């Protein structure tokens, strides 16, 4: 890896030098000349316009003499180092001011057209053959009584621009030489900041591939390489923890299966060998049925979580009325609510509310949350289900006024098989997977769910769905 990477960087370094010289040689003149032309023409046009607006109209109103005009043009010529021609509207020369470097001004400009500059407001070239070199020409009208009475032509030699471009080119070459020399530092930086960390990361990848998950990459920086090294270290620790997690998962499942199976086996054997008399068998059959329901619930929850764990999970999204679904799910708990004397209060933002989601999974979310709310509510207490519109989201709140969740358990309730001490005593039938399923379902939709709870006051779960 060392030789190939270094050779590639050296080749790139040499190619960079050639391309830089070529780019400066070919592009600098072209890129600089255009903006310089525009800047110079704009300056000439401003000066010419100032003269034709504030001063030269006085000549046509006979407030200024020709000598006065010639004096002003001479000052302008010295200031701009340009040839200044003052002509009437037919192109006849009135007066001029220019140095000996320029050819004499013509008495008449043949085929004079003051509009030939067009939208650019300037011309480049020899101006109809009147100059021996290329010049920038601007034409500004002298207006009196809303009519053009004459024109001021300013011709500036392009040699001044060429000298400026030449100076810029020399400065570019000098700057390029310094940059090319300093860019050698890039190779050194590559060695210390890229190659060395990359070699350590490559070695770590080899170790992980061979099964050595205890290999740790030293993290000495806080840049992207340091972040990648830390991420790989974290990945290796997660992989090490995976086996422990799998063992814990199997132990939890085994425990939750073993308890009801042990009960079922014991009661069935007792009934089979006559230990339990016939008149008591109905009682113990109900216990067996209860334990069987526990096994069924646990199996269904495990299958649901396995479905969410599948990477290619496809949601069957469709548009439906969430308020109608909430009503139906709430009605399914009517029997349990009557037993505990709990009533469910529905507060809807509107009569109908369409959302886009997987109906089956959202129905399961509502069922699990309402089931928990009833389970942990005191008798004669309400449960409030409320919907609120905010932008393109619908917020659904399920709030109870029961025993609440201890603060230390708030971040753990989403974990699989987690049960608080209160819930273990409150309901032996729970699998500890309900809230894990709820969170997986909501996150699969790209939405969020939050919980707010205070011990002895109650708990509120709030999740979002996309509104139609």
N, C-alpha and C positions, 0 to 999 in steps of 0.2 A: 504493500500500500504506500510505503514511504516514497519509493522511487517513482512510481507512476504519478502520484499526486504532485510531487515536486517538479517532475518533468512537465506536467500539464501546466502548472503555474508559471514555470519559466517560459514556456512557449507562449502562454497568454501574455506574459509580461513583455516579451519581444514584439509580439503582434500589436500589443497596445501602443508601443513606441512608434512603430511604423504607421499605424492608423492615425495616431495623433498628429504626426508631422504632415501626413497627407491631408488630413482634415483641415489643419490650420492653413496649409498652403492653398488649398482649393476653395475653402469656404469663407475665410476671414474677409477677403476683398469683396466678395459678392454680398456677404451679410452686412458688412459695415458701410459699403458705398450707398446702398439704397436709403437707409435711415439718415446718413449724413446729407445726402441730396435733399431729402425732405426737410430736414432741420434747417439747412442753409437757405433753401427756397422760401421757407416760411419766414425766416428772419428778413430776407430781402423784400418779401412782399409786405411785411409789416412796415418796414422803413419806407417803401415806396408809397404805400397807402397813407401813411402819416403825412408824407410830403404832398400827395395829390389831394388830400382832404383839407389840410389846415393851411396850406401855403399857396400852391400853384393856382387855385381858382382866382386869386387876386390879380394874376397876370391878365386874365381874360376880362376882368372887371376894371382894368387899367389902374388898379391901385398899386401895382408893382411894375417896375420897369424890367426890361430884358436883362440889364446888368444885375439887378437885384436877384432875378431868377438864376442867372449864371453863377452868382456868388453862392447861393444856397446849394446849387447842384455840385459846385466844386467842393464844398464842405462835405456833402454827402458822399462824393467820390473818394475823398481822402479817408472818410470814416469806413467805407465799405470796401475800398480797394477794387472798385468795379467801374465799368463804363456806363455813364448815365446819359440817355438820350431823351430829349423832350420834343415830341412831335405833335402836329395837329391831327385831327381825326382822319385825314387822308394820307397820313404817313409822311408829310413834309416836315423836315427837321426845323425846329424853332431854335434850339440851342442844345449844347451838350457839354459834358465834363468827363474827361477820361485821361489816363496817363499815356505816355508814349509807347507803353507796352502793347497797346491795342491799335489795330488799324484805324485810319480816319473814319469818322462817322459819315454815312452816306447822306446826301442832301434829300434824297427821297427813298423811302423803303418800298421797293417794288412789291406789288401784290400784298400790301399791308393788311393783315387781318388780326385785329386785337383779340378776337375770340379763339385764336388757334391754341392757346394754352389749355383750353377745356377745363375740366373739373380739377385737374392737378394744379392749376394756377402757375405752372412753370414749364419751360421747354429746356431740353438739353441738345447740344449739337453746335454747329457753326453759325446758326441763325441765318439761313438762306445764303450761306456762303460769304457773309460779311466778316467772319473771323477766321484766323488761321489755326485756331485750336477750339476744342470743345468748351462751351460756356453754358452756364445756367442763366436762363432769361426769364424775367417776370415782367408782366405788363399790368399797369394800374391806370384806370381811367381818371381824367380830371373832369369832374362834373360841375356844371354851373347852370342854375335854373332847370335842374332835373334833366339836363342834356349833356352828353359827353362832348367836351370842347377840345380835348386833346388827350395824350397818353404819355405816361412816363415809363420808359423801358430801362431796366437795370440788367446789365450783363456781368456775371461773375465768372472768372476763369475756373475751370474744373481742376487746374493744376493744384490749387489749394487743397481740394478734396483728396487728390492722389497723394499729396504729401502727408495728409492726416492718416490715410489708410496705410501708407508705408510705415509710419510711426507705430500705428496699432499692430501691424504685422510683426515688426521687430519686437515689440513688447510681448506679443503672443508667443513668439519663438523663445524668448528669454524665460517667460513664465512656464512654458511647456517643458523646457530643459530642467528647471528647478523641480517641477511637479514629477517629471519622470525619474529624477534622482531620488526625490523623497518617497516615491511610490515603492522603492525597494523595501521600505519599512513594512509594506504590506506583506512581503514574503516572510519577514521576521515575525510579524504579528500572526500570520497564518500558522507558523510553526508553534508558537507559544500558546495562542488562544484558540486555534482550531485543531491542528494536527494532534497535539498531545492529548487534549480532552477526548478527541474523536478516537484515538487509539485505545484510551481507557474504556470508552463506551463499547468499542468493538470487542475488546477482551471480555467485558462483562457479558455481551451478547453470546459469545462463545461459551462462557461458563454457564449461563442460564440454559443454553441449548443442550449442554451436556448433563444438566440436572443439578448443578451446584447453585442452589438458590441463596446460599449464605454469602456469596461474593458481593462485596459492597464497593461502589465507585466512590472515591474520595471527591467531595464537592468543595472546591476552593473559590468559586466565583458565583455571582448572582445573576449572570447573563443567561442567554438561551442555552448554552452548553451546560451551565450549572443547573438550570431548570430541568434539562433533559436527563442529566445524571441523577438528580433528586427524584425525578419521575420514575426512572428505571429502578432506583433503590426502593421506591414506594411499591412499584409493581412486584419486585421480588418479595417484599414483605407480605404483599397481598397474596401472592402465590403460596408463600409459606403458611399463611393463615387459612388458605383455602381448605387444606386437609383438615385442620382443626374445625373449620366451619362445617365441613361435610360430616365429620364425626358428631359434632354437636347437633346437626340437623337430624341425622339418623337416630341419635339418642332421644331427641325430643319426640320424633315421630313414633319411635318404638315405645316410649313411655306412654304417649297418648293412646296408642293402640293397645298396649299391654294391659292397662288398667281396666278398660271396659271388657276386653276379651277374658281377663281373669275372672271378672265378676260374672260374665255370661257363663263361662265354663263351670264355675263353682256352683251357681244356682241350678244349672241344667243337671249336673252330676247329683246334686242334693235331691232334685225332684226325681231323677231316674232311680236312685237307690232308696227312695222313700224317706230320706231324712226330713224333707219338707212334706208335711201332710197335704193331702189333696185340697183341703179347705183353704190352705194358705198359698196354694200354687198361683192363683190369680194375682195376688199381690206381687209375687216374685216375677211373674211373667211381665207385669208392667215395668218392673225394674230392668228386666232383660230388654224390653222394647225401648226403654229410655237409653240404655247403653248402646243399643243398636243404632238409634238415631244419632248418638254422639259419633259413632264410627262413620255413619253415612255423611254427616256434616263435615267431619275431618277429611274424608276422602274427596268430597266435592270441592272443599277449599284448596286441598293440595292440587287437584286437577286444574282449578282456576289459576292458581299461582304458577303452575307449570306452563299454562297457556301464555301468561304474561312474560315468563322467562324466555319463551321462544322468540328468537330474533326476528323471524318473519311474521310476527303477529299482524294480522290484517283486521282493522276495525270495520265493521259493517255500518258505516255512517249513513244516517238518513235524517230527514227533517220531521220533527214531531212536536206535540204540545207538551212541554215539561210540566205545566200545571196539572194537566189531566193525569199524567203519570204519578205525580206526587199524591194526588187525591186517591188514586187506585192503591198505591203502596200503603198509604196511611190507613185506608179502609181495611186492608188485610190484617192489621194489628188490633182490630176492634175488640176481639175476644180478650186479648191480653190486657188491653187498656181498661176494659170493664172489671177484670179481676183485681187490678191494682188501683182502680178508681182514678185513672190518668186520662186526661183529655188532650187531644192534639189540636192546636190552634194554627190555622193556615192564613198567612198574610201574603197575598200575591200583588205584584206590581201592576199587573193588568189581568183582565179576564182570561185572555189567551196569550201564550208566549211560546213562539216557535224557536227551537234550538236545533243545531246539527250535531249529532253524536251517535254512538252505538247504543241503541235503546236497551239491549239486554244488560250491558255492563253498567249503564247509568242506573237502571232499575236495581241492580245488585248493590250499587253504592248507596242508594237511598234506603234500601232494605237494611243493610248492615248498620248505617248510622242511626236510623230510627230504632232498630232493635237494641242498639247500645243505649240510646237515650231512655228507652223504656226500662231496660235492665237496671240502670243506675239511678233512676228517679225514685223519689219517695212517693208513697201513696198520697192521693189527693193533690197532685202537683201537675202543672201543665207542661206540654212540650210545644215549642213554637217553631214552625217552619215558615221561613220568610224568603221572598225573592226580591231582588233589587236590580234595576238596570243602571249600568254605568258604561257609557260609550257603546262599544260593540260586544260587551260582556254582560252575562247575567250572573249575579252572585246569589247563591243558594245557601241559606243559613238554617241549621238544625240545632236548636238550643233547648237544653233541659235545665232544670233547677234541682238537680240531685246532689250526689255526694262529691262530685268533682274529681279531678285527677291530681295527685300529688305533683308538686313542682319538679321533683327529681325524675319523675316518670314521663314528663311531657315529650321529651325527645326520644323516648324508647317505645312509645305506644305503636309506632309504625313498624317495629321489628317483628319478624315472624316468630310466632309462639310466645311472644312476650305477654305476660299477664301481671298486673299489679297485685299486690297482696290483697287489696280490697276486692278485686274482681275474682280472685280465686275463691274467696269466701262467699262472694255474692252469687256466682253462677258456676256450678261445676261443669256445665255443658259446653261452655265456650271453648273454642279451639285455639284462641290467641292468633288467629289468621285474618279475622274480619277487617281490621284497620289496615293491615298490610295489603289486602285485596283492594280496599278503597283507594289507597294511595297509588297503587300500580295502575288501576283503571283510570284515575284522573290524569296521571302523568302520561299514560298512553295516548290520551287525547291532546297532549300538549298544554294542559291547564294546571292550575295550582289548587292546593287545599291547605288550610291552616286551622289551628285549634287554639281556642282561648278557654282557660279553665282555672277555677279557684276552688280549693277544697271547701266543702260545706256550702258552696254557693251555686255551682252548676258548671256546665260545659257547653261550649258552642263550637260546632264545626262549620266552616265556610269554604265552599269550593265554587269554581267558575266554570261556565260553559259558553261557547260562542253563540251569540244571539243572531237569529236570521233577520 
